Amino acid sequence: MANSVVKMSKELKQAISKELQIAATEIYTPSFSEVGHTGLRRFGGYVYEEFLPQLRWPRAGKIYQEMSTNDPVVGAVLYVCEQLIRNASWRVESTGTNRVDTEAKEFLTSCMHDMSATWTDTIAEVLTMLPYGFSWHEEVYKRRDGDVRNPKRRSKYADGRIGWRKIPGRSQHTMTEWVFDDKDDGIIAMIQEAAPHYQKTILPLEKSLLFRARVEHNNPEGRSMLRNAYRPWYFKKHIEEIEGIGIERDLAGLPVITPPEGVDIWNPNDPRAVQMKAEAEKMVRNIRRDQNEGVVKPFGWELELLSTGSRRQFDTNAIINRYDQRIAITLLADLIMLGGDKVGSFALANVKRSILGSALEAILDTIVEVFNRYAIPRLFKVNAFPGLKDYPKLVVGEILTPSLTELARYLQILSASQMPLFPDQDLENYLRSIAGMPKRGPASQAMPLDGNSSTGTGRLTGVSTDDARIQNQGLPQEAR
């Protein structure tokens, strides 16, 4: 026994040594093959990463739909998130200064606003990845032939280029299974069965965009924003149902029916007794306090309504409020709960507002990255732009901007520090934009923050930002 263990350990050491030698040689000789795996638990076209069976796709879609459409707290949080993201501004930035870069920028901007659905509605459709974990969109193109009858070719432009006709979402409820590449664990396509024909359709990833709220082990299903809120939502839902039944019973009273003396309704061998018992149970169950209330009972039978006359041992209102708070906390949106229990402060609200805004901006960054990495290169590959070295990029603005009070205090501090001008034009334009001011053009001149045009020690006025930067070179730090 001991000899076999020693022998196995030696063989294991030899195998490990051999693998390390191979790895050492591959450091200098790159290997283009993939050895390991992501570890995604899947079988066939289904993913089993979720340990709760009811939250595995496609069953999970019904749960998340009920949570997002039937729960007031979850619905309010998702609505706030969508409206805040809708408020963000989108723009296109070119990666160069040549004429072709400007043309590419204008072309991408025109494609964004020349679809059958507005760009804002398209982003709202993408945001369905928040409750469901992922959002699948198909890229549909058109030839821009101007104002023609054919809606598949109708466009604001008649330049004959290929643009986006629409980027529609494919409902998560229609997803039946995934198609994986077994060699490198990549995602190849999604198979859906959608109304009205309910036929299996393969949607290749090459002409689609996959947005995910969270990527883990390259799981195409992502991770729902509501996943951590499922447990408190589950308990809250059932407690509310029990509470409603209890309130109804307390208002109507607990019905108790008594048969006449000598009538045995518990005899299973007497068909008439079995029928009377069933009718009595039906009568008890159907007693309701409404406009049709009333009871018709046989002679000799007695019916009474018992009331509890006392409070319950548990305060269901406090329990439900606790679960509401937990749901909002898991979504980083307990801001909407402030003031509901008559507690909270403006400082706390600002902190929570900032946290929610940062989280939503991170979500926007993932959306922008998918467009810049996949959608835009595909669009420009089917359109000729000779001399274009790099594609333009989509850029999204901030969701939450500082208040004008904070901005005024910030500008006052800058002015008191005798800062002569803005460090660069981009910063100045940003400060102008969040205050609703027009941007400064490249030919205009920078002015002191305090509006004083007179020169002073260490102050440069009436010169452009670039000239000021050149003049400041070589000066001591305290003289800049």
Secondary structure, DSSP 8 states (H G I E B T S, - for coil): -HHHHHHHHHHHHHHHHHHHHHHHHHHHS---S--S-----EETTEE---SSGGGSTTTHHHHHHHHHHH-HHHHHHHHHHHHHHHTS-EEEE-S--SHHHHHHHHHHHHHHTSSSS-HHHHHHHHTTHHHHSEEEEE-EEEE--SS-S-TTT--S--S--EEEEE--EE-GGGEEEEEEETTTTEEEEEEEEETTTTEEEEEEGGGEEEEES--STT-TT---TTGGGHHHHHHHHHHHHHHHHHHHHHHH-EEEEE--TT--TT-TT-HHHHHHHHHHHHHHHT--SSTT------TT-EEEEE---S--SS-HHHHHHHHHHHHHHHTT-GGGGTTTTS---HHHHHHHHHHHHHHHHHHHHHHHHHIIIIIHHHHHHTS--TT--S--EEEE--SS---HHHHHHHHHHHHHTT--S-SSHHHHHHHHHHTT-----TTS----TT---S--TT---SS-HHHHHHHHTTS-GGG-
